Every structure is written in C-alpha cells, then in structure tokens.
Amino acid sequence: MIEWFLTRVLKKPLVLDFDDAIYVPYISPTYGRLVSSLKFPRKTEANLRLSRQVIAGNRLLADYALRFNRNVTIIPTVVDVGQYRVENRMSDTLPVLGWIGSPTTTQYLKPIIPVLRELSRRHHFVLRVVGANEHIQIDGVVVQNEPWRLEREIADFQFKAIQYMAAGLPCVASPVGVNKEIIQDGVNGFVANTPQEWLEKLSLLIKDPALRARLGAEGQQTVKRRYSLDAHAPRLLAVLQAAAGS
C-alpha cells in the first residue's frame, strides 16, 4: 500500500533494486515459520509493476523482473576495491581457512564440516569462523570463533565470493546462483559441488602457496574489471536519471 500510494497518488518515481530471489517463499531458520508467514513474496511482483526502473543483480533475476517490467538493467553486486587492502600472508606456514556469515547462513557451513574433519587428518590449518549463530567445534580442527564486528569486517574477510576476491584471497564456493558467473574454476577461484570436490580443492590450496597467490591475484583482477564500484557507478547514475526523467 505504501509503494502504491507513493507512485500512484504522489506520483513519485520508484526504483526497485534487488540482488536476491526475494520473490521465492522462504522459511527463515532463525525466525521460524511464524515470522516468515508475515512476509509477502508476491509484493516483489507488485513493486516491479509499480517501478519506473528496475535494477537486477544478475541475469536470473533480470529474467524474472522482465515478466513485469520492461525497464530492467543488470548491475551486479559491487565492492569498493580501494577499501580491500588485506595484508598478504599467502606464505604463512599455517594456512587459515576463513568463513564469515550470519546466524541465518551458518546452515550452509555445516554440510562441509565432515570435509573439514577429513581435511584435518591430511593437513594442518586453522579454521576461522566469523558471525556464526553458535560456537562451532570440529574434532581435530583448530577453530577460532569470532563475533562479527563492522570495524573488523574487511580484515576478517568478506563472506561473498566477490568480496573474498576483492581482498585478493583464493575463493572456494558452491556453484550456485551468481557464483557460476563470477568464478572460473581453476582460473580465478574454485567451485566445489560435492564433498569430494571440497576436499580436493581445499587440499590443493593448503599445499600450494603459489596457487593461492595466483588464484587470489586473478580473482582480484576479475573484481576490478567486472564488479568494482568505479566500473558500475556511471550505469547506476544513468538508471536513476532515467527514473527521475532527467
């Protein structure tokens, strides 16, 4: 009702910018079914129709948006590369595997815990977990559990593939969603779909500092070319100017 009033009564231009499949019904593992029932996924469809311009984070989202609005521009999630100045420690004798997320994304770490347990039988490493909703413990693995803090966000490493790569860190991710567009397996990072692939590719990175450095550097160049703030700020400006009618 608010968006309808703003656009239809007050005649204000609306720009909808979304980078996730917010139109898909979803039960939050943190807040449960009751709170999730208060969400209204079909509101996305309504707001797409009301919007003068739409910004979608990737092709999949754009294809959905085009069903309801013809003025759709793809602008991927971007980072301010200049903010990502992480000390290069690729040659450390004890590698650190980093994961950073939130209470609602901890569920995606748990499926690879058996992999990390097996990995610890083959290699020495530290697992640093930031922002989980519980104290993670894994037999045989040295785990550093840290709370998420804004002032430490970049130093702790970011939880999205683009942000890991912006920091010059070799990224291993599941081949889902936009990850398949961002990561070229073995070129600027690794994708891992099965427990065996996670085990193999994490092992490769732990054993080979030169590989870590190469993938990290290639990933950083990918972000600078395709996912940097500087590369896409003019396109965002153009969308907003079109919405304003200027």
Disulfide bonds with the S-S distance in Angstrom:
none
